[in-house]
Amino acid sequence: MFTGLELISTRSAGYELLKTQMVQRLLPILPIALLMGATVQKPRRTQLQIVGLLLDIASRGGVTKTTLVYRGNLNFKIVQKYIDHLESEGMLARSNTNLGTFYSSTQKGLEALSSIRRALNYMPEKDTFPPQSIELWP
């Protein structure tokens, strides 16, 4: 019986047969595997994409750290590191009010956002994680 565990040269006809048989074996159980919690991972975002996303979110007016976390689909520790870095570079401004702490993009941050959008439009991996030339988030 052909189990699919044999080592077969990738140039042989046997490899193609193995590949076809394995796909045929996996197709019936794929929906069940997905229901049981198996996930398909999206490609990871680059730091440039995350910086652009956070600057874009903050450019729409004063936003809280929670807004940056949820709209950026990040966790609080990661967002705090980016906030600290962007503040030190003068791209993000913090304002403390009675209602809490709010962040907004500075003029330097808006210029950086514009440059990031242009750069992302020319990156080869734009097919796997679209830079969204119009907006970085809906």
N, C-alpha and C positions, 0 to 999 in steps of 0.2 A: 504494500500500500504506500502511496506517496503522501508523506506527512507534511512536506513543506519545510522540514528542518534540515534537509541535506544541503551541503554547500555546493552551489552550482555556479559556474562561471557566468558573469554578467553578459558575456557575448554569446552564450549558447541558446539554443531554442528552448532548452529546459528551463532556463531562467524566465523566459516569457511565459511559459506554461505555468510555472510556479506563481508568478506575479498575478496572472489571470485567475488561477484557482484561489489564491489567498483573497483577492478582492471579492470573488464570488462567495467565499465563506464568510467574509466580514459584513457584506451588505445586509443580510437578513437580521443580524444582531445590532446593527448601528443604532436604530431607533431605541432599542431597549437600553443600550449602553448610555445613550444621551439622557434617557429618563432616569437612569440610576445615578446620575451626577457626573458622568464624563463630560468634559468641556473641551471646546476647541479654542485654543488661545489666540488672541489677536496679537499681531506683532507689537513689540514694546515700542513706546514712544521715545524719541531722542530727547536729550536735555533741551535742545533748541526748540523742539515742538512744545515741550512743557512750559518753557519760559514764554514762548509766544502765546500759548493758551492762557496762562495766568495774566499776562499783560493785557490780552484782549478782554478778559473778564473784568479786570480792574479799570479798563478804559471806559466802561459804561457808567461810570459814576462810583461813588463810595460803596465798596462791598466789604462784607465781613470775611473773616478767615473761614468761617463755615461755608460761605458761598463759594469761596475759592476751592475748598475741599470737594464740595458736592458737584459743582459744575465742571471742575477739572478732573473728577473721578480719581482723586488721590487721597492719601491719608494725611492726618494732621501733622505728623512728624516731617513728612516730605515737604508739605506746603510751607511749614515754618522755616525749613532750610532755604527754600527758594525765596520766601519773603525776606529773610535776613540778607541774602545775597543781593536781591534786587534793590533793597533799601540802601545797602552799602554802596551800590553802583549808581544810586540816584535815579533809578527807573521807577520806583514805587514810593509813594508818599503815604505816611500813616497819619491819621487824624483821630484824636481821642475826644469823644463827646460824652454827653450824659447817657446816650444809648449804647455806647460801647466803642470799640476800635474799628475804624473803617480804613480801607486801602484804596488808593486810586493811582492810575498811571500818571507819571509826570510827562512833561514834554519830551524829555530824553527817552522815557519809556515808550512813548508813542512813535518816536523816530526809530527806535530799536524794533518795535513791532512791525513797522512798515518794511524794514530791512529783512526781518525774519520771514515775513510773508513772501517777499521776492525770492529769498534764498530757498525756501521750501518748494516753491514752484519749479525750481530747476533741479531738485534732488531726484536721483534715480529711483528711490524707494517710494515715490509719491503714489505709485499704484497700490502699495500695500497699506499705507496709512495716509490718506489724502490730506494735503496741506490746507485745503479749502481756501482758495484764494480770496473769496469774498468774506467769509467769517470763519473763525476757528471754532466756534460753537454756535448752535442754533439759538 
